[in-house]
């Protein structure tokens, strides 16, 4: 299976003396669902911004579908969506925002754009909320609308930054099922703090904490499943074994 995303020897920092990501390398096969975890400040959101082309690496390379970012057909769902809840905008109009690059010179969406937006709403199971005010939706519903908005660009790669961070367990489960249902024909990378909730959905776990380590879900220890980030998973295999002999998990 070909790689949809390939990152090699990537390093980046916001200040010359502060390296946020150091020599990060990984690849994601086309059609895979990858979870990204790590402590606050470890570089997870920064990595997504680099993949989107919003930041320029200090060194190293990123290829998405064999092209350096920014690249077309990459959808993005932010951690938070700032808006006035009283602003009169419907769920469909929010989703149409994902088609903004197709706007005519008169600033109007085409019939094709509207049909694509309605299809995106159907894919997240919220067609019945098409005309509802976006500000009246629950947190879980709003997040699924934002996923539909990201689908408006008909992406082959979907990046999500903690899409379930402000939702209750039932809404989180619905969002994860929605994301999982989108996997066919799409590569998905999702930043999350709730590792235990995604273990049954993903093919791989990328632990980001300055560096990065790719793990198979079955290799993730119970401490990690409880959200307790600890050093051994970012050490070399030799160091990892030495540490566990002294401090077994």
Order of alpha helices (4+ residues) and beta strands (2+ residues): beta-beta-beta-alpha-beta-beta-alpha-alpha-alpha-beta-alpha-beta-alpha-beta-beta-alpha-alpha
